[in-house]
Amino acid sequence: MTESTLTIKELAKYLNVTERTIYNLLERGQLPGFKVGGAWRFKREDINNWIEDNKKMNHKIKTKKRQKIQNRK
């Protein structure tokens, strides 16, 4: 496997999660990946972009929750 492409096992290690978590994300369509001969592969660049996008989304969610709490006061 090339350095820029990861297997499920490598991705799990890279993200510090279990392989089951990777499969769960794939089943929900939440992880960018593709199959080669029936085996999942992930481009490191796509994963890094996915991480950044999720950071931004989580920040927006936290900000909205914080605003709702402040509006209740």
C-alpha positions in Angstrom: 0.0 0.0 0.0 1.3 3.4 -0.8 2.0 5.9 2.0 -0.9 8.2 0.9 -3.5 5.3 1.0 -4.6 3.6 4.2 -6.3 0.3 4.9 -9.0 -0.1 7.6 -6.4 -1.3 10.1 -4.0 1.6 9.3 -6.9 4.2 9.4 -8.0 2.9 12.8 -4.5 3.3 14.2 -4.2 6.7 12.5 -7.5 7.9 14.1 -6.9 6.0 17.4 -10.2 4.2 17.2 -11.2 0.5 16.7 -11.6 -1.1 13.3 -15.3 -1.6 14.3 -15.7 2.2 14.6 -14.3 2.6 11.1 -16.8 0.0 9.8 -19.6 1.8 11.7 -18.7 5.2 10.1 -18.6 3.5 6.7 -22.0 1.9 7.2 -23.5 5.3 8.0 -21.8 6.9 5.0 -19.8 9.3 7.2 -16.3 8.4 6.1 -14.7 9.1 2.7 -13.3 5.8 1.3 -13.4 3.5 -1.7 -13.1 -0.2 -2.4 -10.4 -1.9 -4.3 -11.1 -5.5 -5.0 -13.6 -5.6 -2.2 -11.2 -4.0 0.4 -11.7 -0.5 1.7 -9.0 2.1 1.1 -8.7 5.7 2.3 -6.7 8.6 0.9 -4.8 10.3 3.7 -5.6 13.7 2.2 -9.4 12.9 2.2 -9.2 11.7 5.8 -7.3 14.9 6.9 -10.0 17.0 5.1 -12.7 15.0 6.8 -11.1 15.6 10.2 -11.0 19.3 9.6 -14.6 19.4 8.3 -15.7 17.6 11.4 -13.8 19.9 13.7 -15.6 22.9 12.1 -19.0 21.2 12.3 -18.5 20.3 16.0 -17.5 23.9 16.7 -20.7 25.1 15.1 -22.8 22.7 17.1 -21.1 23.6 20.4 -21.6 27.3 19.6 -25.3 26.8 18.8 -25.8 24.8 22.1 -24.0 27.5 24.0 -26.3 30.2 22.4 -29.4 28.3 23.3 -28.3 27.9 26.9 -27.5 31.6 27.2 -30.9 32.6 25.6 -32.6 30.6 28.4 -31.1 32.8 31.1 
